[in-house]
Amino acid sequence: MPVVYGGDRPKYRTNPGAVQHYLVSKAVGASAVSIWTSEWQPGGGPTTKHTHPHEEVFLFLAGTGEGEVGDEKVTVRPGVAVIIPAHTVHWFRNTGTTPMRQVVVLAAPDYDGPTGPATEVDDPRPLVCLDP
């Protein structure tokens, strides 16, 4: 049974104001899912429209924001879970004045790090989605 310790997994700055902490993937023994936490500063987030070939779930833990899933506008805040079907265009943005934190689950074990430009960061928090 694999056990993943957050402090052992890499964190990346994926765009200005965004840090992602990749926790679970096939690299650590998962066979069906990838899980990461992320933190977006005000104005940050995956603001470019994009899709994934797998279902994706965002569980928002802190902050407020907006986005779109398909043609539907979405308002997000702590306690909101957004289920995004495979191949559905989506984006999100932190519209608040504090960091937005969330857990992301993708229904595939292949997501072990950023798919675009990113810089590995040294962040002492074991999970970037938690308050320091």
N, C-alpha and C positions, 0 to 999 in steps of 0.2 A: 504494500500500500504506500504510494508516494505521499509524502508530506512536504509542502512547500513553505519555506520560511521567507517572508517578504524581504528581509534584509539581504538575502542571497540573490535576489533577482534584480535585473537592471531597470533603471528608470531613464526615460528619454524626454528631452525637450523636442516636441514635434513641430511646433510653430511658436511664434511669440506668444507668451502667456499660457502655454499648455505643456503639462508634464504628464506622461503616461508611464505606468508601472506595470509591466507585463508579468503576471504571476503564474498562470496556468496555461499550458499548451502541451503539444506532444513532446517538446524538449524536456519536460519534467514528468512525463508519464501519462498525460491525458489522452484519451482515445476519441473523444467526441466533442469537446468544447475548448474554447480559449477564454480566459478571464483576465481582465486588467482593470486597474483603477486609474482614474485620471482627475486632474485638477486644471480648471480653466480660470484664468484671471479675468476680470471684467473686460468684455469685448472679445475674449478668446473662445476657442472651441473649434470643432471641425466645421467651419463656416462654408466650405466649398461643397456643393452638391456632389454626392457620390453614392455608390451602391456596393453591396457585397453579394457574393453568390450563396450566402447562408443567412438564415434568420439571425437577428441581432437584438439584444435586449439591453436597454439602458435603465439603471436604477439610480435615480438622482437622490443624493444624500444631503446636499447643502447648496445654497445659492438659488438664484432664479434665472430663468432664461426663456428662450423661444427657439423654434425651429419649424421644420416641415418634414413630414413623412408622406411621400407621394404628393397628393394635392392638398393634404390636410395640415393646417397650421396647428402647432402644438405649443402650449405654455407649460414650462416645467418648473418644479419647486421640490423641496424635500418630500420624499414619500411617493413620488410619481415614478411609475415604471412604463416605459415605452417599448412596445414590441414591434420590431421592424421586419416585415416579411422579406425573404430573399429577393434580390434584384429590385428592391424599391429605393428610389432616389430619396435621400434624406440629408439633413444638416441641422446643426444646433449652434447656439451662441449664448454666452453669458451676458445677460442684459442688466445684471445687478451691480452692486458696488462692492461685493465681497467675492472671494473665490467660490466657484461652483465645483462640487465634487460628485463623482459618480462611479459606479461599478458597471463595467461593460462585459456582456457575455455573448460570444459568437458560437453558433452551432457547428463549429469545426475546430480541430485541434492545431491548425496550421499557423495561428497568429502568435508568434513568439517575439515580435518586435515591430517597429514602424515599417510601413511599406513605402514611405517617401523619405525625404531628407529629415534627418534628426541628429541630435547630439546627445550622447550619454551624459547624464548629470549625476552628481554626488549629492543626494538629498538624504539626510539622516533619518527621516521618518520611515518607519517600516512599511506604511501604506500611505501614499500621497493623498488618498482621499480622506484621511483622518486629520483632525485638527492637531497641530503640534502640541 
